[in-house]
Amino acid sequence: MELALVLPVVVVLMLVVVQVGNVVYHRVLVVHVAREVVRAASVSPLAPDAATVAARHGLDASRLEVDVGVPDPSGFVRAGVSYGVPTDVAVVGSLLPDVTVSAEAHMSVEWTRRESSLKPRRGRRRRW
């Protein structure tokens, strides 16, 4: 009798854990996409294709929003990425709304506007 009462609660809790794990997994993917986009923007003034980056990481490009900023005066470029994670785990997914995860990354610019060939800036490399 106790098993019949407790089993549905345990199953629902396990499904919630699976859904939370799915959201965390997509959050990690979004962080990787933000880092890749900001890296591409830091070495070239041409904005990277968000659909290509999303497909490389297994994300749906229609749910992805990428915002690449122009380099600021201090020489850094910023990329913001947000992604709508569908809550599609059985039973629990229908009870929860879709979750939006986002990430932002900053990186130093390695090209200059004066260089028409878009080659990386020459000079000493700093070691951190």
Backbone as CSV, one residue per row, in Angstrom:
resi,resn,N_x,N_y,N_z,CA_x,CA_y,CA_z,C_x,C_y,C_z
1,MET,0.825,-1.194,0.000,0.000,0.000,0.000,0.871,1.260,0.000
2,GLU,1.925,1.259,0.830,2.788,2.444,0.896,3.492,2.679,-0.431
3,LEU,3.893,1.604,-1.096,4.563,1.728,-2.391,3.644,2.373,-3.424
4,ALA,2.394,2.024,-3.411,1.434,2.598,-4.351,1.236,4.094,-4.098
5,LEU,1.403,4.518,-2.878,1.241,5.940,-2.556,2.509,6.748,-2.842
6,VAL,3.658,6.142,-2.610,4.927,6.869,-2.719,5.504,6.831,-4.135
7,LEU,5.259,5.772,-4.872,5.861,5.597,-6.192,5.564,6.745,-7.167
8,PRO,4.341,7.240,-7.287,4.110,8.373,-8.207,4.895,9.625,-7.816
9,VAL,5.021,9.879,-6.540,5.778,11.051,-6.083,7.255,10.891,-6.431
10,VAL,7.796,9.695,-6.225,9.204,9.434,-6.534,9.457,9.562,-8.032
11,VAL,8.553,9.062,-8.844,8.705,9.154,-10.301,8.666,10.606,-10.756
12,VAL,7.763,11.388,-10.235,7.683,12.811,-10.602,8.946,13.545,-10.163
13,LEU,9.450,13.259,-8.989,10.692,13.888,-8.531,11.875,13.511,-9.430
14,MET,11.925,12.264,-9.873,12.992,11.848,-10.786,12.880,12.573,-12.128
15,LEU,11.670,12.753,-12.609,11.478,13.483,-13.866,11.859,14.954,-13.719
16,VAL,11.601,15.545,-12.562,12.027,16.934,-12.312,13.548,17.018,-12.329
17,VAL,14.222,16.050,-11.746,15.690,16.030,-11.749,16.214,15.914,-13.176
18,VAL,15.582,15.092,-13.989,15.990,14.970,-15.389,15.788,16.289,-16.126
19,GLN,14.675,16.973,-15.888,14.416,18.258,-16.550,15.429,19.314,-16.114
20,VAL,15.752,19.367,-14.851,16.754,20.317,-14.364,18.120,20.003,-14.970
21,GLY,18.458,18.742,-15.072,19.710,18.350,-15.715,19.744,18.767,-17.173
22,ASN,18.627,18.673,-17.866,18.542,19.107,-19.257,18.769,20.609,-19.386
23,VAL,18.212,21.386,-18.487,18.405,22.838,-18.505,19.867,23.185,-18.212
24,VAL,20.467,22.526,-17.257,21.876,22.772,-16.923,22.772,22.397,-18.102
25,TYR,22.478,21.294,-18.757,23.237,20.883,-19.937,23.175,21.951,-21.034
26,HIS,21.988,22.476,-21.286,21.850,23.522,-22.302,22.531,24.818,-21.866
27,ARG,22.559,25.082,-20.590,23.269,26.271,-20.083,24.763,26.160,-20.398
28,VAL,25.336,24.995,-20.207,26.749,24.778,-20.517,26.995,24.964,-22.010
29,LEU,26.097,24.448,-22.848,26.239,24.629,-24.287,26.167,26.106,-24.678
30,VAL,25.292,26.856,-24.038,25.164,28.286,-24.336,26.431,29.032,-23.936
31,VAL,27.049,28.662,-22.839,28.318,29.276,-22.433,29.393,28.995,-23.480
32,HIS,29.437,27.772,-23.991,30.410,27.433,-25.029,30.154,28.223,-26.310
33,VAL,28.898,28.390,-26.681,28.567,29.165,-27.877,28.983,30.621,-27.684
34,ALA,28.732,31.192,-26.510,29.125,32.581,-26.253,30.635,32.741,-26.350
35,ARG,31.382,31.805,-25.812,32.850,31.877,-25.895,33.327,31.753,-27.334
36,GLU,32.715,30.866,-28.102,33.132,30.688,-29.487,32.791,31.917,-30.328
37,VAL,31.631,32.494,-30.096,31.232,33.691,-30.850,32.131,34.864,-30.502
38,VAL,32.435,35.080,-29.238,33.284,36.208,-28.867,34.707,35.996,-29.357
39,ARG,35.158,34.764,-29.401,36.500,34.492,-29.940,36.550,34.820,-31.423
40,ALA,35.529,34.405,-32.162,35.483,34.712,-33.588,35.391,36.218,-33.833
41,ALA,34.649,36.915,-32.995,34.527,38.366,-33.146,35.799,39.089,-32.732
42,SER,36.608,38.491,-31.880,37.828,39.156,-31.435,38.955,39.031,-32.454
43,VAL,38.915,38.012,-33.295,39.980,37.845,-34.290,39.588,38.373,-35.659
44,SER,38.321,38.679,-35.881,37.874,39.181,-37.168,36.683,40.117,-36.958
45,PRO,36.609,41.210,-37.715,35.466,42.115,-37.556,34.180,41.563,-38.157
46,LEU,34.259,40.479,-38.905,33.067,39.877,-39.486,32.370,39.029,-38.428
47,ALA,31.081,39.265,-38.247,30.330,38.542,-37.214,30.179,37.075,-37.608
48,PRO,30.366,36.165,-36.676,30.205,34.748,-36.983,28.741,34.396,-37.224
49,ASP,28.504,33.364,-38.000,27.162,32.911,-38.292,26.624,32.126,-37.101
50,ALA,25.554,32.635,-36.499,25.007,32.011,-35.288,24.451,30.627,-35.573
51,ALA,23.878,30.415,-36.751,23.304,29.106,-37.070,24.388,28.038,-37.146
52,THR,25.546,28.389,-37.703,26.645,27.438,-37.793,27.169,27.081,-36.414
53,VAL,27.337,28.090,-35.578,27.835,27.850,-34.220,26.836,27.015,-33.428
54,ALA,25.547,27.316,-33.567,24.521,26.566,-32.846,24.479,25.117,-33.301
55,ALA,24.574,24.895,-34.603,24.534,23.522,-35.115,25.743,22.722,-34.653
56,ARG,26.885,23.389,-34.547,28.090,22.703,-34.085,27.939,22.192,-32.653
57,HIS,27.143,22.883,-31.867,26.948,22.491,-30.469,25.630,21.750,-30.245
58,GLY,24.884,21.491,-31.304,23.651,20.729,-31.179,22.464,21.536,-30.700
59,LEU,22.486,22.846,-30.896,21.373,23.694,-30.488,20.515,24.060,-31.693
60,ASP,19.249,24.330,-31.442,18.322,24.749,-32.483,18.530,26.244,-32.742
61,ALA,18.916,26.600,-33.959,19.235,27.991,-34.286,18.023,28.909,-34.179
62,SER,16.820,28.375,-34.326,15.630,29.224,-34.241,15.352,29.671,-32.802
63,ARG,15.894,28.974,-31.817,15.702,29.350,-30.409,16.865,30.177,-29.864
64,LEU,17.881,30.405,-30.690,19.106,31.070,-30.253,19.097,32.545,-30.640
65,GLU,19.487,33.395,-29.709,19.654,34.829,-29.981,21.086,35.204,-29.639
66,VAL,21.784,35.803,-30.612,23.178,36.180,-30.425,23.288,37.687,-30.613
67,ASP,23.961,38.336,-29.672,24.186,39.779,-29.741,25.685,40.023,-29.605
68,VAL,26.315,40.396,-30.722,27.748,40.686,-30.708,27.904,42.198,-30.728
69,GLY,28.557,42.736,-29.704,28.751,44.167,-29.614,29.956,44.629,-30.412
70,VAL,29.996,45.928,-30.673,31.167,46.497,-31.335,32.264,46.657,-30.294
71,PRO,33.528,46.607,-30.718,34.617,46.771,-29.752,34.529,48.118,-29.037
72,ASP,34.704,48.114,-27.738,34.668,49.354,-26.969,36.046,50.015,-26.989
73,PRO,36.149,51.249,-26.518,37.436,51.960,-26.556,38.569,51.263,-25.810
74,SER,38.250,50.437,-24.838,39.305,49.751,-24.098,39.835,48.527,-24.839
75,GLY,39.247,48.181,-25.990,39.745,47.090,-26.800,39.119,45.739,-26.512
76,PHE,37.914,45.728,-25.969,37.230,44.474,-25.692,35.954,44.384,-26.516
77,VAL,35.609,43.174,-26.900,34.361,42.918,-27.600,33.521,42.004,-26.716
78,ARG,32.192,42.172,-26.785,31.274,41.415,-25.933,30.304,40.640,-26.813
79,ALA,29.974,39.445,-26.388,28.958,38.639,-27.064,27.986,38.109,-26.021
80,GLY,26.721,38.324,-26.286,25.671,37.796,-25.421,24.854,36.765,-26.182
81,VAL,24.569,35.662,-25.551,23.821,34.580,-26.180,22.697,34.170,-25.243
82,SER,21.495,34.023,-25.788,20.392,33.477,-25.003,19.709,32.389,-25.819
83,TYR,19.170,31.404,-25.112,18.586,30.241,-25.758,17.367,29.795,-24.972
84,GLY,16.281,29.541,-25.674,15.056,29.051,-25.048,15.080,27.538,-24.965
85,VAL,15.259,27.015,-23.774,15.322,25.563,-23.572,13.900,25.030,-23.448
86,PRO,13.522,24.097,-24.326,12.178,23.535,-24.199,12.095,22.574,-23.015
87,THR,11.011,22.649,-22.293,10.788,21.708,-21.195,9.918,20.587,-21.757
88,ASP,10.574,19.549,-22.224,9.860,18.496,-22.928,9.967,17.127,-22.276
89,VAL,10.332,17.088,-21.012,10.355,15.807,-20.291,8.906,15.420,-19.993
90,ALA,8.619,14.141,-20.126,7.249,13.655,-19.936,6.692,14.078,-18.582
91,VAL,5.434,14.392,-18.529,4.657,14.791,-17.352,5.116,16.134,-16.812
92,VAL,6.377,16.272,-16.479,6.888,17.498,-15.861,6.984,18.631,-16.885
93,GLY,7.369,18.314,-18.112,7.542,19.335,-19.143,6.271,20.097,-19.451
94,SER,5.150,19.439,-19.384,3.887,20.124,-19.661,3.468,21.050,-18.521
95,LEU,4.004,20.834,-17.340,3.666,21.677,-16.189,4.544,22.914,-16.082
96,LEU,5.729,22.877,-16.702,6.688,23.973,-16.587,6.773,24.758,-17.893
97,PRO,6.951,26.076,-17.810,7.157,26.851,-19.041,8.586,26.658,-19.547
98,ASP,8.809,27.013,-20.801,10.167,26.947,-21.345,11.081,27.880,-20.563
99,VAL,12.330,27.485,-20.443,13.315,28.232,-19.665,14.285,28.899,-20.626
100,THR,14.621,30.150,-20.375,15.610,30.862,-21.183,16.905,30.948,-20.396
101,VAL,17.972,30.413,-20.990,19.290,30.501,-20.371,20.128,31.462,-21.210
102,SER,21.033,32.169,-20.548,21.851,33.137,-21.270,23.268,33.139,-20.717
103,ALA,24.174,33.635,-21.555,25.577,33.743,-21.165,26.178,34.938,-21.884
104,GLU,27.196,35.482,-21.293,27.895,36.633,-21.865,29.386,36.391,-21.733
105,ALA,30.125,36.780,-22.776,31.570,36.606,-22.756,32.230,37.865,-23.294
106,HIS,33.409,38.175,-22.766,34.205,39.332,-23.185,35.587,38.837,-23.587
107,MET,36.152,39.474,-24.608,37.498,39.099,-25.025,38.178,40.304,-25.671
108,SER,39.479,40.337,-25.547,40.272,41.416,-26.121,40.297,41.293,-27.645
109,VAL,40.216,42.426,-28.320,40.225,42.454,-29.778,41.649,42.231,-30.275
110,GLU,41.792,41.346,-31.268,43.107,41.035,-31.814,43.292,41.571,-33.226
111,TRP,42.388,42.403,-33.689,42.522,43.004,-35.006,42.317,44.508,-34.864
112,THR,42.770,45.250,-35.837,42.576,46.695,-35.825,41.777,47.091,-37.055
113,ARG,41.083,48.192,-36.973,40.269,48.660,-38.095,41.118,49.151,-39.259
114,ARG,42.335,49.588,-38.978,43.191,50.123,-40.042,43.722,49.022,-40.946
115,GLU,43.749,47.812,-40.476,44.302,46.725,-41.269,43.247,46.240,-42.257
116,SER,43.505,46.456,-43.523,42.523,46.061,-44.528,42.545,44.565,-44.782
117,SER,43.647,43.903,-44.485,43.734,42.468,-44.748,43.193,41.628,-43.599
118,LEU,42.760,42.272,-42.510,42.180,41.599,-41.349,43.126,40.596,-40.704
119,LYS,44.410,40.863,-40.766,45.384,39.995,-40.113,45.448,40.339,-38.630
120,PRO,45.851,39.398,-37.810,45.987,39.703,-36.380,47.038,40.776,-36.147
121,ARG,46.859,41.506,-35.093,47.776,42.574,-34.732,49.146,41.998,-34.399
122,ARG,50.190,42.634,-34.915,51.546,42.174,-34.614,52.049,42.875,-33.366
123,GLY,52.930,42.213,-32.683,53.501,42.803,-31.479,53.796,41.724,-30.450
124,ARG,54.211,42.182,-29.290,54.521,41.236,-28.224,53.270,40.620,-27.670
125,ARG,53.355,39.361,-27.366,52.244,38.702,-26.702,52.464,38.772,-25.210
126,ARG,51.389,39.010,-24.524,51.463,39.037,-23.064,51.199,37.652,-22.526
127,ARG,51.947,37.267,-21.542,51.699,35.984,-20.881,51.119,36.276,-19.510
128,TRP,50.056,35.595,-19.238,49.371,35.830,-17.964,49.687,34.743,-16.991
